[in-house]
């Protein structure tokens, strides 16, 4: 889903991938570019915390900013903080 400068949104592309390998992601990006002649105008892409995905998107979309999804970042941080080695009880009190 994309939003134009007027706030209108439209469907762009769905990709069902076999796995999350760089090869599959490259195929999805190539497919996206082939059906979107104005792909150079992409200015922002929101992703989860997968750094391999981020580096690939940076090379494929040099004009775009890669942004981390807040939901996924918070979910990851909560999971990490809940681990015993970080003092789960102390963090649980801070998060509630």
TAPECOR-V478884 format. One record per residue. N is the residue number from 1. PHI is phi in degrees with one decimal (none if undefined). PSI is psi in whole degrees, 0 to 359 (none if undefined). Layout:
BEGIN
n={N;N}
phi={PHI;PHI}
psi={PSI;PSI}
END
This chain:
BEGIN
n={1;2;3;4;5;6;7;8;9;10;11;12;13;14;15;16;17;18;19;20;21;22;23;24;25;26;27;28;29;30;31;32;33;34;35;36;37;38;39;40;41;42;43;44;45;46;47;48;49;50;51;52;53;54;55;56;57;58;59;60;61;62;63;64;65;66;67;68;69;70;71;72;73;74;75;76;77;78;79;80;81;82;83;84;85;86;87;88;89;90;91;92;93;94;95;96}
phi={none;-124.9;-119.8;-88.5;-66.2;-97.0;84.9;-80.7;-115.4;-153.4;-66.0;-115.2;-166.0;-111.8;-136.9;-94.2;-106.3;-62.6;-156.1;-102.3;-71.8;-64.0;-62.8;-66.5;-66.4;-61.5;-61.1;-64.6;-65.7;-60.9;-63.3;-58.4;-64.4;-68.7;-106.6;-127.0;-62.2;-101.8;-60.8;-64.5;-83.5;-63.0;-110.0;-149.7;-133.0;-100.1;-131.9;-80.4;-91.7;-77.8;-71.6;-64.8;-63.1;-62.5;-64.6;-64.9;-66.9;-62.0;-76.4;-79.3;-127.7;-63.4;-90.3;-101.3;-93.4;-97.1;-113.2;-82.6;-70.9;-59.3;-55.9;-68.6;-65.3;-63.4;-59.9;-64.3;-63.3;-63.2;-63.6;-66.9;-70.5;-76.7;-68.7;-55.3;-67.1;-100.6;74.1;-54.2;-63.6;-61.8;-68.0;-61.4;-65.8;-70.2;-83.3;-102.4}
psi={134;158;133;184;345;3;6;142;155;155;140;296;138;144;117;114;147;320;185;30;161;328;315;319;321;318;318;318;318;317;316;313;325;334;1;94;337;30;337;342;357;125;338;142;128;128;167;203;17;106;334;319;318;313;322;316;326;322;325;332;75;337;359;150;134;120;141;137;122;318;311;324;313;318;316;315;319;319;318;318;337;348;147;320;347;5;67;321;316;315;324;320;322;327;346;none}
END
